[in-house]
Amino acid sequence: MDGTQVMGLRNVNSICSLSEMDDHDLSRLLDKPRLNIERQRSFDERSLSELPMILTRGSYENYEGMHSPCGRSGIDTPASWDRNSFDPHPIVAEAWEALRRTLVYFRGQPVGTIAAYDHASEEVLNYDQVFVRDFVPSALAFLMNGEPEIVKNFLLKTLQLQGWEKKVDRFKLGEGAMPASFKVLHDPVRKLDTIIADFGESAIGRVAPVDSGFWWIILLRAYTKSTGDLSLAERPECQKGMRLILTLCLAEGFDTFPTLLCADGCSMIDRRMDVYGYPIEIQALFYMALRCALSMLKQDAEGKDCIERIEKRLHALSYHMRSYFWLDFQQLNDIYRYKTEEYSHTAVNKFNVIPDSIPDWIFDFMPTRGGYFIGNVSPARMDFRWFCLGNCIAILSSLATPEQSVAIMDLIEARWDELVGEMPLKIAYPAIEKHEWRIVTGCDPKNTRWSYHNGGSWPVLLWLLTAACIKTGRPQIARQAIDLAETRLLKDGWPEYYDGKLGRFIGKQARKYQTWSIAGYLVAKMMLEDPSHLGMIALEEDKQRKPMIKRSSSWNC
């Protein structure tokens, strides 16, 4: 497969030619000194003015407002390693070469990266498409390397796809829905490029991606923070795109919770894995997208109403998540002692969770120090599983309080063998097995125990862990995880995921040269080298929403 061409099946209902993107004249960015990452306090706990060698004087808010110190580099030379004395690992150059092979071009301009570049695979399936969620680490890598054009092109192309009519059978999706993926078709005879998009009508289970819109908003902010270019986010079409995405999520209905009700398979875990309801991954991304949009929406007639609704939802959502999704040793003990069938506003067990439904494994897994946001909370149900992406995003978005963020990192350190093992990082823990696996997954042959989404180890999560480590002042954890990954990733051909309790084996159906495994590693390396990059993907604590968590007057009774 040529790196500039992506071939695939023709989708008659979704074919359209898109216009060329305007060229972006990137302003010259200032070089800034590197942060001292050997610190023990988190960004949220300190002021940047305490550190004389840091990028700028002021508070953590100034840190968020800065843009990354990247200048434009040559096509094969990572800009990050041009200037600094940081010695790159030998596989870094190989990783960049592999990442550039996945570039997809539309009318001569790069617009994304395909999901995998695996020559050995007999079936392409949909791995030759540009997935919104998969492209995020690639986009961050290019931004950190001073190459924002591809990110701008991607944002504008997917925004135009949002405007297409979206149907699954005879049902029309909401106007703000973003595609799960798109594919560029090249006609060498007519010299015509066309794009087809998948909004869920071709996905396994026919589920629309709830996370695509959130990732788009988060990436738009990352582009703005990295380049200092406000003009893209201020374009009328981008303002409208954000409002349309959020309108889908902020609509009033029958829900009594501020969280989003979702189907199985609507995010990174895109198969049946018992994450229907209110999964932590979607709630954390929702919270982060709301905060990112709040910083970019204009205070005009249309934006003002959306901003007011965002503010109200953020207050309710942060309280709900910090109160009811959070689990630590003390809270586990409280749930263990719950009474059931309570009625009235003074109820402690508000969701009527039956203590006998608490799984046995959690009592050994939960350390005395540490905690995390559990997988799901809904009436009479708590999913106690650990989900990596949701907890890392909770830290980066400051959905987790500083104390909760520290507790999450304490948990990762205390349960290193279970959550990291020999290859970072468990997407979920523990695995579902035996009869429960048959009921929950429908006997899914891909999600067998300790494989794929069912307790598999995903190298792409390395960038999220690294960002969370830097934000909480624990870079040594990220270093250890990166060192583990470097021993095998290149040798194993950049697999999509690993299997086994410790992540020792290449996944039984894992694609090689998986793009986000490559990009996730590069982003982790560049952030650890220069933690100022964290500013494009992290948000400081919102002082207005600093929690005073009191669930009910009888909570501690």
Disulfide bonds with the S-S distance in Angstrom:
none
